[in-house]
């Protein structure tokens, strides 16, 4: 809990004590009098409703905050005016001497004035205090997460178990050497040391610190280090360790390399698709589609659905903007072993430039319920630390709100993420595995919807997700900012 949230919690308890005492005082008085000649609604039911509303403020509901605050201000104004109605005539007639002669009347009037001011102050604090606002936001978020956990546990109890296969002991894809890259890009190199630490519009209660490493999609070794090092730091700062980030879901991230693929069936961009030469080339409206990429699932058998139609998935687009329309995204599956593999000469000429890069694999975890940890640590764009924006193979993703996915009829199989290596951390230093810097004089325009030798910009840093249903049918869903 941040310092503003702690101050807000203490302030809430003090305000709640004042308002509860005010709400329940008529009921306590009637209890003392034995409920003789009681007006049940005004003196019993209404105080109980007001007390319940004050207690329910703990849930952080904004409309209830306004309701209780407004009632406190109105009630305080009533008490203040009532006390003033007693004190002013008394002081006008006899001055201080009259107040001394009638101490009981003067004391009652003074009490109502002070009590009214106290309730008005409580109401205004509920509406205007940044600390209380931070506390209510934190409470609301905590309750939402608790409900999400309860719902997930309920679904888990009733759902059929997902078949899990052991991961291969021999990994076919080249693996990302994270231990090496974190020495190339240590934490000290990735943080900011100049410029503003907050935006002009940042709320005072917000823990944001722009000097800290910010969230980012992962398309280069530097960005992988940004995400993984912050995860380790936040987990190490909590006595619960990695458990503080919530349930961990395994995922295989893919970084691109200029090195040729070791085998033709491994994950890569562009080039010659791994498919039978006798199979007709996919077309759209009579024109041949362009081969964009292929995903190989041989190293991810433990994290992909059992109903997968094949070990290699090939993706073709009707044109360079085809990712926007699922009808223009052609998906097919292939086997690792082929009788008659297609050759480059047999492929139609691409209608746009596709990068020719190979995939290196990195097994890590995602933390769907961990965003709050990174937000409270002050990192900008905290969702990228909990759920990676990357070309990857795995069951979970954000940004996707397809009805089938929400209802449990589909799940995420993999994702193809945009990249543009001319713009990003450290200005293109080691943008690709095997390429420290771009060739001298090389340049490409930085545009949305741009394809090139080292760029694949789909929309505005968009991501093409592939969803699989229970029958093994795969469809695409594109998300762009």
C-alpha positions in Angstrom: 0.0 0.0 0.0 1.4 3.4 -1.0 1.8 6.3 1.4 -1.3 8.2 0.0 -3.4 5.1 0.4 -2.3 4.6 4.0 -3.1 8.3 4.8 -6.5 7.8 3.0 -7.3 4.7 5.1 -6.6 6.5 8.4 -8.6 9.5 7.2 -11.5 7.2 6.2 -11.6 5.5 9.6 -11.8 8.9 11.4 -14.5 10.2 9.0 -16.5 7.0 9.2 -16.4 7.2 13.1 -17.8 10.7 13.1 -20.5 9.9 10.5 -21.5 6.6 12.2 -21.8 8.3 15.5 -24.0 11.0 14.0 -26.2 8.4 12.1 -26.7 6.1 15.0 -27.2 8.7 17.8 -31.0 8.8 17.3 -31.2 5.0 17.5 -29.0 4.9 20.6 -31.3 7.6 22.2 -34.4 5.5 21.5 -32.7 2.4 22.9 -32.0 4.4 26.1 -35.6 5.6 26.3 -36.9 2.0 25.7 -38.4 2.9 22.3 -41.3 4.9 23.9 -43.3 6.9 21.3 -40.7 6.0 18.6 -41.0 7.1 15.0 -39.8 3.9 13.5 -38.8 5.1 10.0 -37.1 8.4 11.0 -35.5 7.3 14.3 -34.6 3.6 13.6 -34.8 2.5 9.9 -33.3 5.7 8.4 -30.3 5.8 10.8 -29.6 2.1 10.0 -29.7 2.8 6.3 -27.3 5.8 6.7 -25.0 3.7 8.8 -25.0 0.8 6.3 -24.1 3.3 3.5 -21.2 4.6 5.5 -19.9 1.1 6.2 -20.3 0.2 2.5 -18.0 3.1 1.6 -15.2 0.6 2.3 -16.0 -0.9 -1.1 -14.8 2.2 -2.8 -18.0 2.8 -4.9 -17.7 6.3 -6.2 -21.5 7.0 -6.4 -21.8 6.1 -2.8 -18.9 8.4 -1.8 -20.8 11.3 -3.5 -24.1 10.3 -1.8 -22.7 10.0 1.7 -20.6 13.2 1.3 -23.6 15.1 0.0 -25.7 13.9 2.9 -23.0 14.8 5.4 -22.7 18.4 4.0 -26.4 18.9 4.0 -26.8 17.5 7.5 -23.9 19.6 8.7 -25.4 22.7 7.3 -28.6 21.9 9.1 -26.8 21.5 12.4 -24.8 24.6 11.8 -27.8 26.7 11.1 -29.7 25.3 14.1 -26.8 26.1 16.4 -26.5 29.6 14.9 -30.2 30.1 15.4 -29.8 29.5 19.1 -26.5 31.4 19.7 -27.0 34.5 17.6 -30.2 35.8 19.4 -28.7 34.8 22.7 -25.5 36.9 22.1 -27.4 39.8 20.5 -29.7 40.1 23.5 -27.4 39.7 26.4 -23.9 39.2 25.0 -21.4 37.1 26.9 -23.2 37.8 30.1 -26.3 36.1 28.8 -24.2 33.1 27.6 -22.8 32.8 31.1 -26.3 33.0 32.7 -27.7 30.3 30.4 -24.8 27.9 30.1 -26.9 24.9 29.0 -28.6 26.7 26.1 -25.3 28.3 25.0 -23.5 24.8 25.3 -26.2 23.1 23.1 -26.0 25.8 20.5 -22.2 25.7 20.4 -22.2 21.9 20.2 -24.4 22.0 17.1 -22.2 24.6 15.5 -19.0 22.6 16.1 -20.7 19.3 15.1 -22.1 20.8 12.0 -18.7 22.1 10.9 -17.2 18.7 11.6 -19.7 17.0 9.3 -19.3 19.5 6.6 -15.5 19.0 6.8 -15.9 15.2 6.6 -18.2 15.5 3.5 -15.8 17.8 1.7 -12.8 15.6 2.5 -14.7 12.6 1.1 -15.1 14.6 -2.2 -11.8 16.4 -2.4 -9.0 14.6 -0.6 -6.4 13.0 -2.9 -5.4 10.5 -0.2 -9.0 9.3 0.2 -9.3 9.1 -3.6 -6.2 6.9 -3.8 -7.6 4.8 -1.0 -11.0 4.3 -2.6 -9.3 3.4 -6.0 -7.1 0.9 -4.3 -10.1 -0.7 -2.5 -12.1 -0.9 -5.7 -9.2 -2.5 -7.5 -8.6 -5.0 -4.7 -12.3 -6.0 -4.6 -12.4 -6.4 -8.4 -9.3 -8.6 -8.2 -10.8 -10.7 -5.4 -13.9 -11.2 -7.5 -11.9 -12.1 -10.5 -10.0 -14.7 -8.4 -13.2 -16.1 -7.0 -14.7 -16.4 -10.5 -11.5 -18.0 -11.9 -11.5 -20.5 -9.0 -15.2 -21.3 -9.6 -14.5 -21.8 -13.3 -11.5 -23.9 -12.5 -13.6 -26.2 -10.2 -16.2 -26.8 -12.9 -14.0 -26.8 -16.0 -12.6 -29.9 -17.6 -8.8 -30.3 -16.9 -6.6 -29.0 -19.7 -4.3 -31.8 -20.9 -0.6 -30.8 -20.3 2.3 -32.5 -22.0 5.8 -32.4 -20.7 8.1 -30.0 -22.4 10.7 -31.5 -24.7 14.1 -32.0 -23.1 15.7 -31.1 -26.4 14.7 -27.6 -27.7 14.7 -27.3 -31.5 14.5 -23.5 -31.7 17.7 -21.5 -30.8 17.2 -20.2 -27.3 17.6 -16.6 -26.3 20.6 -16.3 -24.0 19.1 -14.0 -21.4 22.0 -14.4 -19.0 24.2 -12.8 -21.7 21.8 -10.1 -22.7 21.3 -8.8 -19.2 25.0 -8.1 -19.0 24.7 -6.2 -22.3 21.6 -4.3 -21.0 21.9 -4.0 -17.2 19.3 -2.2 -15.2 21.5 0.9 -14.9 21.6 1.3 -18.6 17.8 1.0 -19.1 16.6 3.6 -16.5 16.2 7.3 -17.2 18.4 9.8 -15.3 17.1 13.1 -16.8 13.8 14.8 -17.8 10.6 15.0 -15.8 9.7 12.3 -13.4 5.9 12.8 -13.8 3.5 14.1 -16.4 1.9 17.6 -15.8 -1.4 15.8 -15.5 -0.3 13.1 -13.1 -2.5 12.9 -10.0 -0.5 13.7 -6.8 -1.5 10.3 -5.3 -0.2 8.4 -8.4 3.1 6.6 -7.7 4.3 7.1 -11.3 8.0 7.7 -11.8 9.1 8.3 -15.4 12.8 7.7 -14.5 12.0 4.1 -13.8 11.9 1.5 -16.6 8.6 1.7 -18.4 6.5 -1.0 -19.9 7.1 -1.8 -23.6 6.3 -4.4 -26.2 9.2 -6.9 -26.6 10.8 -6.9 -30.1 14.5 -6.7 -29.2 16.9 -8.1 -26.5 17.0 -4.6 -24.8 13.2 -4.7 -24.4 13.3 -8.3 -23.1 15.7 -7.1 -20.4 13.5 -4.2 -19.5 10.5 -6.5 -18.8 12.3 -9.4 -17.2 14.6 -7.3 -14.9 11.7 -5.3 -13.5 9.7 -8.5 -12.9 12.6 -9.9 -10.9 13.1 -6.6 -9.0 9.4 -6.3 -8.0 9.3 -10.0 -7.0 12.5 -9.6 -5.0 11.1 -6.5 -3.2 8.2 -8.5 -1.7 8.7 -11.0 1.1 6.4 -13.4 -0.9 8.8 -13.4 -3.9 7.3 -14.2 -7.3 4.0 -15.1 -5.5 3.4 -11.4 -5.1 2.8 -11.2 -8.8 0.0 -13.7 -8.7 -0.5 -16.9 -10.6 2.2 -17.5 -13.3 1.3 -18.8 -16.7 4.1 -20.2 -18.9 4.6 -18.6 -22.3 7.2 -18.9 -25.1 8.4 -15.5 -26.4 10.0 -15.2 -29.8 12.7 -12.7 -30.6 13.9 -12.3 -34.2 17.4 -13.0 -35.6 19.1 -12.3 -38.9 20.6 -15.8 -38.7 18.9 -18.3 -41.0 16.6 -20.8 -39.4 18.3 -24.0 -38.4 15.5 -26.1 -39.9 12.9 -25.1 -42.5 10.0 -25.9 -40.2 11.0 -23.6 -37.3 9.4 -20.3 -36.5 10.4 -17.5 -38.9 9.2 -14.6 -41.0 9.1 -14.5 -44.8 11.0 -16.7 -47.2 9.7 -20.0 -48.4 6.8 -21.6 -46.4 7.2 -25.1 -45.1 4.4 -26.8 -46.9 3.9 -29.5 -49.5 4.7 -28.4 -53.1 1.6 -30.2 -54.4 -0.7 -28.1 -52.2 -2.5 -25.2 -54.0 -1.2 -21.7 -53.1 -3.8 -19.7 -51.2 -5.5 -16.9 -53.1 -7.9 -14.1 -52.4 -10.2 -12.7 -55.1 -8.1 -14.6 -57.7 -4.8 -13.1 -56.6 -2.1 -15.1 -54.7 -1.6 -14.2 -51.0 1.8 -13.3 -49.6 3.5 -15.7 -47.1 4.2 -13.7 -43.9 5.3 -16.1 -41.2 5.1 -19.6 -39.7 4.9 -20.7 -36.1 6.4 -24.0 -35.0 4.9 -25.6 -31.8 7.3 -28.5 -31.3 9.0 -26.7 -28.3 5.7 -25.5 -26.9 3.7 -28.8 -26.6 3.1 -28.3 -22.9 1.4 -24.9 -23.3 -0.7 -25.2 -26.5 -4.1 -27.0 -26.8 -4.2 -30.7 -27.5 -6.5 -30.2 -30.5 -3.8 -28.4 -32.4 -4.2 -29.4 -36.1 -0.5 -29.6 -36.8 3.0 -28.8 -35.6 3.6 -25.8 -38.0 1.1 -23.0 -38.6 1.5 -20.9 -41.8 0.1 -17.4 -42.2 -0.6 -15.6 -45.5 -2.1 -12.2 -46.1 -4.1 -11.1 -49.1 -2.3 -7.7 -49.1 -0.1 -5.6 -46.8 -3.3 -4.4 -44.9 -4.9 -7.8 -44.8 -4.5 -8.3 -41.1 -7.4 -5.9 -40.5 -9.9 -8.4 -42.1 -10.0 -12.0 -41.0 -11.2 -13.0 -44.4 -7.9 -11.8 -45.8 -5.8 -13.8 -43.4 -5.2 -17.4 -44.6 -4.1 -19.9 -42.0 -3.1 -23.5 -42.7 -1.2 -26.2 -40.9 1.7 -28.3 -42.0 3.7 -31.2 -40.7 7.4 -31.2 -39.6 8.2 -33.9 -42.1 7.1 -33.3 -45.7 7.2 -35.6 -48.7 7.8 -32.9 -51.3 8.7 -29.5 -49.7 8.0 -26.4 -51.6 11.0 -24.5 -53.1 11.5 -20.8 -53.5 11.1 -21.0 -57.3 7.6 -22.5 -56.8 6.4 -19.5 -54.6 4.5 -16.6 -56.2 6.2 -13.2 -56.0 5.2 -11.4 -52.7 2.9 -8.4 -53.2 4.8 -6.5 -50.4 8.2 -6.7 -48.6 8.2 -9.2 -45.7 11.3 -9.3 -43.4 13.2 -12.6 -43.6 14.1 -13.4 -40.0 14.2 -16.5 -37.8 12.8 -16.9 -34.3 14.7 -17.5 -31.1 12.6 -18.8 -28.2 12.5 -17.6 -24.6 10.4 -19.5 -22.0 9.1 -17.2 -19.3 5.9 -16.5 -17.4 3.0 -14.0 -17.6 1.2 -12.7 -14.5 -2.4 -11.7 -15.5 -3.2 -10.4 -12.1 0.2 -8.7 -11.4 -0.4 -5.3 -13.1 -1.2 -3.6 -9.7 2.3 -4.6 -8.4 4.1 -2.8 -11.2 1.7 0.2 -11.0 2.4 0.7 -7.3 6.1 0.4 -8.0 5.8 3.5 -10.2 6.4 2.0 -13.6 4.7 3.6 -16.6 2.5 1.3 -18.8 2.5 -1.4 -16.1 0.3 -3.8 -18.1 3.3 -4.7 -20.3 5.1 -6.2 -17.3 2.2 -8.5 -16.3 1.2 -9.6 -19.9 3.9 -9.3 -22.6 3.2 -7.6 -25.9 5.3 -9.8 -28.1 5.4 -12.4 -30.8 4.7 -15.4 -28.7 3.1 -18.8 -28.2 0.8 -19.2 -25.2 -2.8 -19.4 -24.0 -3.3 -16.0 -22.5 -3.3 -12.5 -24.0 -4.7 -9.0 -23.4 -6.4 -6.7 -25.9 -8.6 -9.6 -27.1 -12.3 -9.4 -26.4 -13.7 -11.8 -28.9 -17.0 -13.3 -27.6 -15.8 -16.8 -28.1 -12.7 -16.1 -26.0 -14.7 -14.4 -23.3 -17.2 -17.3 -23.1 -14.5 -19.9 -23.0 -15.2 -21.3 -26.5 -11.8 -20.2 -27.7 -8.3 -19.6 -26.3 -5.2 -17.8 -27.5 -2.8 -20.0 -29.5 -0.1 -17.5 -30.5 0.4 -13.8 -31.5 2.4 -12.0 -34.2 3.4 -8.5 -32.9 4.5 -5.5 -34.9 8.1 -4.2 -34.7 10.1 -1.3 -36.1 13.8 -1.6 -35.1 14.7 1.9 -36.1 12.8 3.4 -33.1 13.1 2.0 -29.6 15.4 1.6 -26.6 19.0 2.7 -27.1 18.2 3.8 -30.7 18.7 0.6 -32.6 21.6 -0.9 -30.5 21.3 -4.7 -31.0 17.9 -4.4 -32.6 18.1 -8.1 -33.7 19.9 -11.1 -32.4 23.0 -11.3 -34.6 22.9 -7.7 -35.7 24.5 -5.1 -33.4 23.7 -2.1 -35.6 22.0 -1.5 -38.9 24.1 -1.3 -42.1 25.6 2.1 -42.6 23.3 4.4 -44.6 20.3 2.1 -44.0 17.0 3.8 -43.4 13.3 3.1 -43.7 10.4 5.4 -43.1 8.7 5.1 -39.7 5.1 4.8 -40.7 2.0 3.0 -39.6 1.1 0.0 -41.8 4.7 -0.2 -43.1 6.6 -3.3 -44.2 10.3 -3.4 -44.9 13.5 -5.4 -44.6 13.6 -4.8 -40.8 10.1 -3.5 -40.1 6.7 -4.9 -39.7 4.3 -2.2 -38.6 0.7 -3.5 -38.5 -1.6 -0.6 -37.8 -0.3 1.4 -34.8 2.0 -1.1 -33.1 -0.7 -3.7 -33.7 -0.8 -7.4 -32.8 -2.4 -10.2 -34.8 -3.7 -12.8 -32.4 -4.6 -16.4 -33.4 -7.5 -18.0 -31.5 -8.3 -21.7 -31.5 -11.6 -23.3 -30.6 -12.4 -26.7 -29.1 -12.6 -28.3 -32.5 -9.2 -27.1 -33.5 -10.3 -24.3 -35.9 -8.0 -21.3 -35.8 -9.1 -17.7 -36.6 -7.4 -14.3 -36.4 -8.2 -11.2 -34.4 -6.2 -8.0 -34.9 -5.7 -5.3 -32.3 -4.2 -1.9 -32.9 -3.9 1.2 -30.5 
